[in-house]
Structures are given as C-alpha cells and as structure tokens.
Amino acid sequence: MNVFFVSLGCDKNLVDSEHMLSLLQKHGYSICDDERIADVIVINSCCFIKDAMEESIDTIIEMGRMKEEGNCKALIVCGCLSQRFAEEFREELPEVDGVIGTNSYDAIVSVIDDVLAGKEAKVLRPLSGMPQNDGRVVTTGGFFAYLKIAEGCDKHCSYCIIPKIRGDFRSVPMEELLEEATQLARDGVKELVLVAQEVTVYGTDLYGKKMLPTLLRKLSEIEGIRWIRLLYCYPEEITDELIEEMATNPKVCHYIDMPIQHISDRILGRMGRRTSSQDIYDMIAKLRNRIPDITLRTTLICGFPGETEADHQEVMRFIREAAFDRLGAFTYSPEDGTVAAGFPDQVDEVIKDLWYNDVMSAQQEIAFAKNEDLIGQTFDVMIEGRVSGEDVYVGRTFRDAPNVDGYVFVNANHELMSGDFVRATITAAKDYDVIGEIVE
C-alpha cells in the first residue's frame, strides 16, 4: 500500500511528519514520491497565517483530484488546519476522508486503516500530554535534523492562534530527547536544530526552572554531533546562563533566532508581548558583547492593527541600528479566534505591503553588506550537495540555518561528500550567498 506524504508549514510540523512516516513504514506501508500511484495521501497542514491556510486548502483540493485522476483511496489531513477546522471539513472539503489533530499524529495508522475499511475516522485528542513517538524517518538529507524539544505555547500573544491549536507549553522529557538525539547521531546526523514555539523556557513545566543550558550540555556530549543550533528564543526569556553556555560550549553555534515581531512599545503592548524596545536593544547588546561573532536572526510583523506611519518609521530606524544578520518579515494576518482580529483599527492591505517592502529593502542592504564583510574570513562549512556538472559544492557555515538562510558555494578540485566538514575562506559575496575556496 503506497502512501504519498505532504508536509506543510514549519519545521516543528516536519518533525511530526517524520514520526508519522516512521509509524507508517513500521506497519507495512510504503512511502512513494508520486501522488498519482499513491493509495493513500496524507497532508500535514498549516494555518498559522492566511497564506499558510490557503496553501493547505489548495493542496487538499489538488490532492483530492487524485481520487479521479490517480489511485487514491484515502485522503487524510492532519496538523493545524485539521485541529482548527475539523468540524467544517465534512461540508467544506468533502474529499477529506480522515482528520487527525495536532496532538494525535500517532493515530495515523489506525485512521488510515479505518478509512480503508469504510469507517469514519477523526481523532482529536485533548491538547495536553504528548503523542507516543516510535522513531523517525529523517527527511532533511540525513546530516541535520530538527529536534523538537517542546510543544504548545503559554504566551497567548494577541495575534497568534497557536495556543488554541497546539495547546499550552509542555516540554519533552530530557531523557527522551537525549535518546532521540543519540539515535539521530548514530544515523549520521551531525547538526541538531532545536525547535519549539519557544525553546528558551524548556523544562519550566517539568523541572520548575529553565533547563535549556543543561540540555545543551548533555546534547553536546553525544558522539557525532558537531553543531547544535537554537531557533525561536524570545528575548525576555534569554538568561545569562544560556548566553554563557552558548559562549563556552564549542558545539553550540553562535547563532540565535530571536523573534521580536515589532519594536514600538505601543505595538508590543497591543501584541501582548512581554518585553519592551529597551529590553530588546539591551539583549542584542548583551549577546554581541559576550559572543562577538554571533549571528542574530529575527522576524517582524508589518501592519499590525493600530500601527501608524510613526510606528513604521521606528521599525525602520531599529532595522538600521540593530543591523540583524538575518531578518524576515510578513504582513499581519487577522486570524479568527485571536484578540487582534477583533481590533477596530485594522491596517489597509496596500499599506501593509508598502511597509513590508520597506523593511525587506532595508534589510537587503544590510545583509548584502554583511556578506561583503565576510570576504577573507575562514569558516567551517558543512557540505550539503554538489552543483550539477561543476566542481562546486553547496554548504553552510554556523551562520546559516538550514532552509532559511544563505549558502556557501565552495570550489573544490577533489570529491566531497554530503555531511563533510571543510575549512573554506570566503572569496566573494553574491547577494545572500557567498563563495569560498577550500583551505588545504
């Protein structure tokens, strides 16, 4: 029985998909890469913002056609969209045969079996505890993997639907994470990318205190792991202990993704964020002072309800002053069920787009200039692949998170393998990417 799997949305969703793939294989299902020959199609959906929801719905409709044009006998939807709109699926998307919520992905095999047996299949467990995990099929190429250290979120920001579709914050027990990471290392993984809605508060629910520094120390003891990278660290939760661990642990990349969303105190307050502009500036300074070569990444929302031109100009000043190495942005999307969706002073879509373009243009100048500054510097580079037909390899430095940042194109006169580490000196910069030569 062939299964075609589509994983949409964030890296945390991808980890759930990898657990489901493992379960399917262990129960005799074959994973295929052609939806036309698949007996079963599974879509792990996303609905964090409007664009993600539209992509999920479009994918469901597209895959639903395989019931007529292909071999599909069962279309299963899991993840955030199914958690949020399970009751609407029957009427709005009748091609869907089975629905699985965000905290129920370990039911994937039983749901498929029920659908194929002609039974109604919908599993939506309470958003507490964790699904049972039994292995993973790593889909990221084998040399890096995401390690999801927690589920859910307690922040309840006014724009965010995540607590309602993922539940409150709950950490994965440390012994389970260490066991999983050890197995990943045995399978050839060299870089662990730690993810959660917020990694900085890991352990507070299980151990009564922030345990991320301890987790980093224990993960770094695993043989075969070369890099450990942190994503999604809220600035108000970054402790001196965590900064010190990053500064002194040679396996922890000097890289941090610190989503701040805005810099205006007025807008931060309306967003329900638990920080201030001064706190953000202070944290940036503290990180750069203790870890001078740290790469900082952030995300901003453009056009939040009530945002004015003055707020936008404050953002523009901040971008130029803070000079993040990496910065992404998206326009505000009002999500049903969130507080901000009910705010009366919604910003016009045209204005949102203008502000977004301003932000990205300013950041582009900064990013290109920072890449020029790298010329002459030498880095460890993890090779990810080869440019077809050329003696050029594609890799990443500690400064580059997979799938979101740029690449290093390394010229080499001998064969390299994916997962190899080489020393390379940067010789040129090209937009968001750089070019390097191997140091013999």
N, C-alpha and C positions, 0 to 999 in steps of 0.2 A: 504494500500500500504506500503510494508516494505522497509526500507532504511538501507543499511549497510554502515557505515562510517569509513574511514581510514584517520587518521591524522598523517602526517609525518613531520619531521623536528623539528623546535624549539618550545619553549613554546609560543612565540608570534603567531605562526601559530595555536597552540592549542586553543588559545583564539578565533581566527576567527572561528575555527571549532565549538566551543561551542556556538557561536552566531548562526551559521547555524543550529545546532541541535535544538535550541530553535525555530527558524523560521519554520523548518520542522514540529515539533510537533504541533505548533500553527495552522498549515494549514492542520492538519489531517493525517500526515504521521506518521507511527510507526517505531521507531528505533529498529533494530534487531541486534543480535550478531553472525549471521550465514550467510555468504555470499551466501551459496547455496540456501537459501529461499528468498533472497532479490530480490525485483522487480527493485530496483534502487541501484546502488553502487556509492558512492561519495568518491573521493580521494583528500584530501587536500595535495598538493605536495610540495616538496622542491627541490632546485637546487643550494644551496649555494656553495657546493664544488662537485667535481666529484662523490664521493661516495654517496652523498645525491641524486644527479641526477640519478645515476644508480639504487638506491633503488626505487626511484619514478617510473622510467620506468619499472623496473621489477615488481613492484606492479600493474601498469596499465596492463601489459601483463597477469599477473596472474589473476587479477580480470576480464579481458576480456574473459577468458575461461568460466566464469560463464554464458555467453550467450549461450554456448553449453552444459555445464555440470550442470548448475543451472537454476535459474528462471529469471535471469537478463534481463530487457528490456531496460535499460538505464544506461550507464556508463558516469559519469560526472567527469571531472578533474578541480580542482580549485587550487589557490595558485601560488607559484613562478614559477613552471615549465610551467604552462599554460600561465602565463603572459609573460614569456620569449620566448616561442616557439609556440605560438598559431597558427601561420601560417603554421608551419611544421606538426601539429598534423594530419591533414587530410591525408597526404601522408605517414608519418612515423608511425602513430598509428591510423589506421582506425577504431579500435574498440571503440575509444572515440566518444561519441555522443554529448557531450556538453562541452564547455570550459568557465571558469569563471576566470577573472583576480584577482589580489591581492586586488584591491580596489572596487571589485564588488560582494563580497560574499553575500550581502543582496539580490542578484538576484537569489539565489539558487532555490527558489520555482518556479519562472517563467521559469527558464531554464529547470528544470525537467518537468514542465507541457508542455513546447514546445516540448521537445524531445518525450515525450509520445504521443503527438499529431502528431508526424511525421514531425515536423518543424526543421529547422536548428537552433541551439542555441549556440551563442557565445556572451559573454558580457565582453568587455574590456574597462572600463571607464578610463578617464584621471587620472593620479596619483596625484590628488590634492583633498582636502577635505577628508571626511570620509564616509564610508558606514553607512546607518541607522541601529542602533542597537535596538533590542527589546527583551532584556532578554538573559539569558544564561542557558545552561544545563551544570553544572559543572561536569567534568569527572575525577577529581583528587581525588575522595574519599570523598569529602564533607567538609573536615576540613581545607584544604588550597586551595587557588585559586590564579591563576596569574591575576594580574591587569595590562592590557596593557595601559600605560599612553601616548604613542605617537606612531606614525607610520613614517617610512622612515628614511632617514639619509642625512645629508649635508656634511659629511666628505669627501666622494669620495676618499677613500684610493685606491692605485693603484691596489690592488689585489681583490677588492670587487665589486661584481655585484649588491649588494643590492639597491643602489640609482636608478639603472636602472629598477629594477623590483618592488620596493616599493615606489619610489618617494622621494622627499625632505622631511626633517623632519617637522612634524606637530603634535602639541600636542592635546590631547583630552581635551576639556574644563574642568576646575576643578569641576564645579558643576555636570557634567555628571559622573565624576569619583567618587565623593562623593556619588552620588545617587546609582551608581552601587555597590560600596563597602558596603554601608548601607544595600542594599538588600542581598548581599552575607553574611553579618553578620547575618541578620535575618534567612537566610537559614542554619546557623550553621558553617560558615567559621570562623576560629579563626586565621589563618595566611594569610596575603596578601603578595604575592611575586610580587614586582613592576618590570615590564619588559618594554623594548623598545629597539630599536637598541642602544640607549644611553639615560639612564634615567636622567643623570646629567644636561642636557640642557633643561629639561622640562620647558615649559612656555615661552621660549625666543621668540617664534614666536607670541604667543597670548598676552603676557603681557609685553614684552620688557625687561624681566630680568629672571634670573633663579629662578624658583618658587618651586623647589623640597622641600626645607626645609619647606615652607609654606604648601605644600601638605601633607607632613609627619605629621605636627602638626594637621591639620584638620582630616586626616585619624585616627590619634591616639585618637581622641575624640569619635569615633564611638564605641558604646557599643557592647561588644562581641569580638572585635578584640584584640588579645593578642600579636601577633607578626607582625611586618612589616619588610620585608626583601628587600634589594636592589641588583639587578643584573645589570651588564653592565654599570659600571661607568668609563668613560675614565679618566685617571689620571690628564690630563691637565685641566679638567673641574670641578674637585672636589674643592669646595670652603671651606674656614674656617667656613662659616655659616652652610654648610652642615655637616661638621665634628662636630661642636658644637651641632647641632640638634641630630646627632647620639649619641653623648656622654651623652646628658642630657635627651633625651626622652626615658622613660622606655619601651615603646612598640617597639622601633626601634632596631632590632637585631644588635649586634656588629659583623656584617658580611658584607663584600663588595666584589663583583665580579668586578675586575678591569682588563679588557683585555688589555694587553700591546703589544702582538704579537712578540716583539723582544727587545733586549737591546743594540745592536750595533747602534751607531748614524748613521753610514753609511747606514745600512739596514733600520733603521727607516725613514731616509730621502727618500730612494727609495720607501718605502711603502707609502709615503705621510702622515705619522703620524705627528701630530702637537705637539710632545714632544721630549725630549732628555733623554739619560740614566741618567744624573744627576737629571733631574726633577723627573724621576720615583723613583730613590733612595730616593730623598728628600720627596716625597709624602708618600712612605712606612714608613719612619721615623716619619713623622708628624702624620700619622694615629696611629701608635703604641705608640707614645708619649702621645697623647691625650686620646686614648682608648686602654689601655694596654692589654685588653683581646680580642681585635678584631681578627676575623678570616678573613684572606685575601686569595682570590682565584684569579687566573689569567689563561690566555691561551697564548700559544706560537705557532708560525708557524715555522716549520723546513724545511729548504731547499728553502728559498725564492731566486729568481733569483739573481745571483751575490754573494750569501753568500759563504764565504770561511771557511776553517778549523779554521782560526783565529777568525772569527765571531762566529763560533760554540763554540769555547773554551771560548769566552767571555760570551756566554749564560750559559755555564756550571758553570763558576765562579759565575755568577749572581744568579743562582738557589741555590747554596750552601750558598751564602752570604745573600740573601733575605729570604730564608727559608719560602716560602709561605706555608700556612697550606694546601691549595688545589692548584693543578696546573695540567692543562690538556694541551695537545699538539695535533697538527695534521700536516701532511706533506702538503707542498704548492701544490695547485691545480691550474693550469693555466685556467682561465675562459675566454671564448670568450667574447670580448667586454670590457675587462679591460685593462688598460695600461700595467700592469705587464706581461700579457700573450704575449705581443709583445717584451719583453726584450730579447736580444740575448743570454744572459748567463744563460740559464736555468740549474738547478742542476739535475744531474742524479738521477733517482728514487732509485737506490741502496744506494746512499749517503744519500738521504732524510730519508730513512728507518733507516739507521745506526744512524743518528743524532737523530731521533725521539726516538729510543730505548735508546740512551744515556740519553736523557732528562728524559724519564719516569723512568728509573732505578735510576737516581739520586734523583728524586722526591719521589720515593717509599721509599727510605731510610729515607728521611726527614719526610714523612707522618707517617711512622710506629713509628719513634722515638717520634714524637709529640703525637701520641696516647698513647704511654707508659707514657709520662709526665702527662697525664690526670688522671692516677690512683690515687685515693684518693680524687679527686675533686668531688664536688656535683653540679648537674645541674638540671634545669627544663627540663623535657622530655615530648614531645608531642607524645602520643601513636598513632601508625598508624595501628596496626594489631597484630595478635597473631600467634605464630609458631604452626602449626598444631600438635595436640596431646601432647603439652607440656604446662607447666605453665610459658611460656616465651613470652614476648611481644616485638614488634619491635617499636622503636620510634626514634625521632630526638631531638637534642639539638639546641640551637641557632646557633651552629657552623656548622649545616648540612642543606644545601639547598636540597629541595626535588628532587629526581631522579638523582642527580649528585654527591652527597657526601655519606659518610658512614652512618651507623645506630648504635643505641644503643640497645642491646638486654638486656631487663630488666627481671630479675627473680621476680615473684610475686606469693604470696600464696592466693591472692584473685582476683576476676574477675575485669578486666579493660575494658573500652570501647574505641573504636577509637575516638580520639579527646580529651580524658582526658589528663590532665597535672599531672605529678607526679614528686616528688623530688627523684633523684637517685644518688648514689655515684658510681663512676667508680671503678670497682674492677679488671678488666683485659682488655688487648688490644689484638685484633686478626686482624692483617693486617690493613685494612682500617676501621674496625668496632671496637666497644668497648662493654664491658659487664658491667652491672650495677646492683646494689641492691637498692630497694626502701628504702628511709629513712622514717620511720614511724613517 
